[in-house]
Amino acid sequence: MSMEYTEYQDDDVYLTPDDRSHLRGLSIAYYVLGGIYALVSVFYLDLVWEGIKSVAGDPERPWVSPTSGFIEVAMGVFLFTLSECISIAMIVSGRHLTRRTGYMFSFVLACIVCTSVPIGTVLGILTIVVLSRESVKAAYGRYSE
C-alpha cells in the first residue's frame, strides 16, 4: 500500500468548511501577490542600470556624479534583493497554508506583509484573523491553552 499525498492532513478534521475555504483563498492570494512582487522587483534593476551609466559617465546626465551612481547601484541591488526575498517568502507561505505547516512562518510573514499598503495590509490582516482561530490552530497542531 503506497502513501499518496492528499491535500488535507489528519488534523484537518478540526477545520470547518469555511476554514478550509479561507485557507485555500489565502494560499492563492499569497501565490498571486508573490508573483506580482517578483515581477515588480525587476523594475529595481533599472535603478541599477542608471547607476552604472552614472558611474561610467552618462552624457545625458552630466550633472550626476559617479558617487551618486554607486549609491543608485547599491540601492537598486538592495531593493531588488529585498523584494525578491519577500516574493519568495510569500510563495512559500502560500505553500505552507495549503499543507498546514509553518504556522509561525505564515503568521510572521502576515505581519510583515501588513506594511505593504493597501493590498498587503488586507491580506496580512485576513491571514492573522484566520490563523488566530482555534480550529485552525488545532489543524496546525498548535493547541492553545
C-alpha angles and dihedrals in degrees: 000000000000126000113236126195111251123192093236126055129214091264090061089087085085093059124093119219088256091054091052091048093048094048091049092049092048090049092054091046091053091050092050096043091045090054092048091050090051091052095045092049089066088072089067087067087069087064089053091050093050090049092051090051090050092051090049091049110264109217090204091059107032092159092066113095124220089243091062087048090058089050090051091051093048093048092046093050092046095048093044092050093045093048093048091049091051092048091051090047090052092052091047090049090052088055091048090052090053094049096038092237133119097040095169093044091054092044095051092044089051088056091050093046089056088075091065101087128237111355096029091049092055093044092047094049093047090049092050091049093049095044091050093062115110093229092053091047089052091050089053090049092249104128113191121222 
